[in-house]
Amino acid sequence: MIRFPGPQPVFKMPASKKIASALKVPWMSRFETVAQVGEIAEGQGATFTVGDQMIAVFHTQGRYYAIDDLCPHMGASLGAGHLEQGVVTCPWHAWRFKVSDGTWVDNPKLKVGCYEVRIEGHEIQVRLPEK
């Protein structure tokens, strides 16, 4: 460690970052309401536009999950895909993704974006990072 003569400089993290860090909340993110509880049937998905992003929200096994809507292969809507046992199948070319973490079932090295979902009252909300 290098020490300079005289008073040592003090670097302070802004309070907002300290709080976000202490709470383990991703810096610069927000929750957006996408639907009401009951609007997405069990075993189904739906697509929502949030800002400039297309998000697919799925209701399976009593929980809601959110991933990027566009399949990285050819851009089909994953929200329109077939959902079975926590895996959505792209309607165009049958690429399969786990809705819990966005992993491509056939090659786990590839993922689509995955987003935290919470229920506030009767609202389904998705956490999106700020740009």
C-alpha positions, -999 to 999 in steps of 0.1 A, spaced: 0 0 0 14 34 -9 10 62 17 14 98 9 25 124 34 -2 144 50 -39 136 55 -51 105 35 -78 110 10 -112 97 19 -134 82 -8 -171 79 1 -196 58 -17 -228 77 -24 -255 68 2 -278 54 -24 -252 28 -35 -244 19 1 -281 12 7 -285 -8 -25 -253 -27 -18 -263 -35 18 -297 -47 7 -282 -67 -22 -305 -50 -46 -292 -47 -82 -281 -11 -87 -304 9 -110 -333 -15 -114 -370 -11 -112 -402 -32 -109 -428 -28 -136 -464 -41 -134 -471 -63 -165 -504 -80 -156 -529 -88 -129 -528 -122 -110 -552 -145 -129 -546 -129 -163 -520 -156 -173 -535 -190 -170 -516 -218 -153 -494 -235 -179 -494 -205 -203 -473 -175 -212 -479 -140 -224 -458 -113 -239 -456 -77 -226 -438 -46 -238 -420 -29 -210 -402 3 -221 -384 -9 -252 -382 -45 -241 -404 -75 -250 -408 -97 -219 -424 -132 -218 -441 -140 -185 -451 -176 -177 -473 -191 -150 -463 -226 -141 -465 -247 -110 -481 -218 -91 -453 -194 -98 -446 -167 -123 -413 -164 -143 -401 -138 -168 -375 -141 -196 -367 -122 -228 -395 -128 -253 -374 -131 -284 -358 -164 -293 -321 -158 -301 -323 -182 -331 -347 -164 -354 -366 -139 -332 -399 -158 -326 -420 -149 -295 -413 -173 -267 -444 -160 -249 -464 -177 -277 -445 -210 -272 -457 -243 -257 -450 -245 -219 -444 -278 -203 -427 -287 -169 -410 -253 -167 -397 -254 -203 -410 -232 -231 -406 -244 -267 -401 -218 -294 -431 -220 -318 -409 -216 -349 -380 -241 -346 -385 -258 -313 -356 -243 -293 -364 -250 -256 -356 -227 -227 -361 -231 -189 -384 -203 -178 -368 -203 -143 -333 -191 -155 -335 -186 -193 -311 -215 -201 -313 -232 -235 -321 -268 -227 -300 -282 -255 -269 -261 -248 -267 -246 -213 -240 -222 -225 -267 -201 -242 -292 -182 -222 -319 -155 -228 -324 -127 -202 -342 -138 -170 -360 -113 -147 -371 -114 -111 -409 -115 -107 -429 -105 -76 -465 -102 -67 -476 -70 -51 -513 -72 -41 -529 -84 -73 -501 -71 -97 -475 -93 -114 -443 -72 -115 -411 -78 -133 -377 -63 -122 -359 -47 -152 -324 -32 -151 -322 5 -159 -303 13 -191 
